[in-house]
Amino acid sequence: MTRRIPDPEDRFASLVEELAALDGVALPSAGRRFGSDALKADGHIFAMLSAGRLVLKLPRTRVDELVAAGEGAHFDAGKGKPMREWLALDPASTLPWPQLACEAYAFVRH
């Protein structure tokens, strides 16, 4: 039996609702600029959806740990160079999005 993967757009919309009340969080806005569709804390992007994957800004060691565990990959913003503090979570990962997003939120607010 194959596990059904929930729609990433719906999961991200739920995540946005869940984190909206956190201090300093700016919600995604309409627009085509980079980051307009991202969650930000004090002006810094900490979570966004890109190509159906949750992308999070986390400490480099945490990203490396999650990549080594097969939970995702270093995010590449299309420039051909993976970003060390950005994780593109694998769509099949069972890790909880809210928990990881809260880690990212705490990291950008340090």
C-alpha positions in Angstrom: 0.0 0.0 0.0 1.4 3.4 -1.0 1.2 6.3 1.4 -0.6 9.3 -0.1 1.4 12.5 0.0 -0.7 15.5 0.9 -0.9 18.4 -1.5 2.1 20.7 -0.7 0.1 23.9 -1.4 -2.6 22.8 1.1 0.1 21.9 3.7 1.8 25.2 3.3 -1.5 27.1 3.6 -2.1 25.2 6.9 1.4 26.0 8.0 0.9 29.7 7.3 -2.3 29.7 9.4 -0.6 27.9 12.2 2.4 30.3 12.4 0.6 33.5 11.6 0.4 34.5 15.3 4.1 34.2 16.1 5.8 37.4 17.0 7.3 39.3 14.0 5.9 36.9 11.4 4.9 38.4 8.0 2.6 36.3 5.9 3.1 35.6 2.2 1.8 38.3 -0.1 0.7 38.4 -3.6 3.5 39.2 -6.0 6.1 37.8 -8.2 9.2 39.0 -6.4 11.5 36.5 -4.7 10.2 35.9 -1.2 6.7 37.3 -1.7 5.3 33.8 -1.2 7.4 33.1 1.9 6.9 33.3 5.6 9.2 35.9 7.1 10.3 36.8 10.6 11.5 40.3 11.2 12.0 40.6 7.4 14.0 37.4 7.1 12.6 34.4 5.1 12.4 31.3 7.2 10.0 29.1 5.2 8.7 28.9 1.7 7.3 26.5 -0.9 9.4 25.9 -4.0 8.5 23.4 -6.6 6.3 21.5 -4.2 8.9 21.3 -1.5 9.0 23.0 1.9 12.2 25.1 2.0 13.5 26.1 5.4 16.4 28.2 6.7 18.2 26.2 9.4 21.6 26.1 10.9 24.1 24.5 8.6 24.7 21.5 10.9 21.0 20.8 11.1 20.6 21.0 7.3 23.6 18.6 6.9 22.0 16.2 9.4 18.7 16.2 7.6 20.3 15.7 4.2 22.4 12.8 5.6 19.3 11.2 7.0 17.7 11.4 3.5 15.0 13.9 4.5 15.8 16.4 1.8 18.6 18.2 0.0 20.4 21.5 0.1 18.2 24.1 -1.6 19.5 25.5 -4.9 17.8 28.8 -5.8 18.6 28.1 -9.5 22.1 29.5 -9.5 23.8 26.1 -9.6 25.1 26.3 -6.1 23.4 24.6 -3.1 22.8 26.9 -0.2 24.3 25.6 3.1 21.7 26.9 5.5 18.7 26.1 3.3 16.9 22.7 3.3 14.5 21.6 0.6 12.5 19.0 2.4 11.8 15.8 0.4 8.0 15.7 -0.4 7.9 12.1 0.9 9.4 13.0 4.3 7.3 12.3 7.3 8.9 15.0 9.4 6.4 17.5 10.8 6.3 20.7 8.9 5.2 22.9 11.8 8.1 21.7 14.0 10.7 22.3 11.3 9.2 25.7 10.5 9.4 26.7 14.2 13.1 25.6 14.2 13.6 27.9 11.2 11.7 30.7 12.8 13.8 30.5 15.9 17.0 30.3 13.8 16.3 33.5 11.9 15.3 35.4 15.1 18.5 34.5 17.0 
